[in-house]
Amino acid sequence: MKITRKGFLRAVAGGGMASGLGALMPVSLFAAAQAEKKRRPTITSVEAAPFSVPLHSEAKVALGVAVTADNVLIRLRTTDGTIGYGEVSAYSPVMSETQASDLALARPLGSLLLGRDPFELPRLLDAMTRTSPRSAGIIAAFEMALWDLCGKIAGQPVYRLLGAAKESFETDCTVFLGSPEEMARLAVGLAGEGFPAVKIKLGEAPALDIDRVRAIREAVGPKVRLWCDANQGWSVSDALVALRGIGPYGLEFCEQPVQAWDWNGLHRVRADSPIPIMADEAVHSPHDAIEGLRHDAFDMINIKLMKAGGILPAVRIAHIAAAANVPCMVGCMAETRLALTAAAHVVMSQAIIRWADLDAYHEMTVDPCSGGMKVERGVVTLPDTPGLGVEMDPAIVKKLKAVA
Ligand SMILES: [Mg+2]
């Protein structure tokens, strides 16, 4: 059948009228707008609550002593009722933040998120960082809550959004400063719990630190992997004495032997150390990672969400390190299993992250989280739950108050 142009136009107009297309248009547009709203929920509420968790014992490192974890919980909610959780554990000697300063910043930072689509995450992170550039911990709390929302809206665990690189990984557990005998006793206990590696806090007098490592190696035997962390406690010359002294005991690396700002000192220690050097307090951000690489100052980087300002900056550090062939660890402050689980999602997504030090939960007298990362004999796994996959203790959730 031959169709003329006139006939075609008549047929189209007739069809349109027959189906009531003109009348349906506004309805379909309305439906599309509704579907769009459902597909792209926006943030309608921002809440914060301080909470504290007592530790089993005094956690002493070269920078000071902690007896409680004093943290802040963040909760975001979207137009479709999705909830995202985030947490900051402020450690002021490293982060220059406290629980009180983080609470004070929750309002100006949280107000930047109101009405916004959580998938705008990089833009929102940038806005928060410009508003308060030296507040990585509270920014990390908001940023991980955004990831929690994105994962839940997408129906995927966060590590799958980042790119799944592994199915499980190992974490160590830490022995804090004490006498050599006491530290050796605790290290044996951790090895008995199945942890494949023990991190030894050091950073005091080199002779005492060498005694600590010797006592621990003799007590745990040759199979338990040992790491150490001086938390900036040594001078360059002390570091070299201490590192040469502990050299024979088979440690995998030493974290942050000298002051965080001393790139040249770190470079000098690394050049003469018998064991590899890992930067921790010296590298907060992706910029620090590049600065350290310029100074040829470390063999590895310890990435922490609380220093970096969240999951995305942590991944950026891992990418910089991967491009420079520098392996990384992911560590933690005194975070509950909420922020620890966020860190575990990062570990799961990056092959260049070869070590994990996600042990803060072990020191806590109560676990205010359900779901999230599981640790069995030092092996960490994540649930298939969308988002971060963590629920918080209702008693803490009840304390949440609107900040924006
Ligand atoms: Mg450290």
Boltz pocket constraint, residues with backbone or C-beta under 6 A from the ligand:
constraints:
  - pocket:
      binder: B
      contacts: [[A, 229], [A, 231], [A, 255], [A, 256], [A, 280], [A, 281], [A, 302], [A, 331]]
      max_distance: 6.0
